[in-house]
Amino acid sequence: MKTLLIAFIVAIPVMACSPTVKVQAPDKPIEINLNVNIEHRIKVEIEKDVKKAITSNPNIF
């Protein structure tokens, strides 16, 4: 009887300390920041335009 009482007394704090997991949605909206570098595309378009201008006007320079 004494060991049962000791086991019960030890078991109560162990059960009270059991970890809990809560899954909640965030209060703020999720923010996705996309920084897109379009410098390469702009350079390619400018290079194409320059090549066209040079071929159409060879005496431009």
C-alpha positions in Angstrom: 0.0 0.0 0.0 2.8 2.4 0.9 4.6 1.8 -2.5 1.3 2.3 -4.3 0.9 5.7 -2.6 4.5 6.7 -3.3 4.0 5.7 -7.0 0.8 7.7 -7.2 2.5 10.8 -5.6 5.4 10.5 -8.1 3.1 9.9 -11.1 0.9 13.0 -10.6 3.8 15.6 -11.2 5.1 13.6 -14.1 1.7 13.6 -15.8 1.3 17.3 -15.1 4.6 18.1 -16.8 3.7 16.2 -20.0 4.5 18.4 -23.1 1.6 19.7 -25.2 1.8 20.8 -28.8 -0.5 23.5 -30.1 -0.9 24.3 -33.7 -2.2 27.8 -34.3 -2.5 30.1 -37.4 -0.3 33.2 -37.1 -2.0 36.5 -36.2 -0.1 38.3 -39.0 -0.3 37.3 -42.6 2.6 35.4 -44.1 4.8 37.8 -46.1 6.8 36.5 -49.0 9.3 39.0 -50.3 10.5 38.3 -53.9 13.4 40.4 -55.1 13.8 39.7 -58.8 16.8 40.9 -60.6 15.9 41.8 -64.2 19.2 43.6 -65.0 20.3 40.7 -67.3 17.2 40.9 -69.4 17.5 44.7 -69.8 21.1 44.3 -70.9 20.2 41.7 -73.5 17.5 43.9 -74.9 19.8 46.9 -75.1 22.5 44.9 -76.7 20.0 43.7 -79.4 18.9 47.3 -80.0 22.5 48.5 -80.3 23.4 45.7 -82.7 20.4 46.6 -84.9 21.3 50.3 -84.8 24.9 49.6 -85.8 24.0 47.3 -88.6 21.4 49.7 -90.0 23.7 52.8 -89.6 27.3 51.6 -89.9 28.6 55.2 -90.0 27.0 56.2 -86.7 30.3 56.2 -84.8 
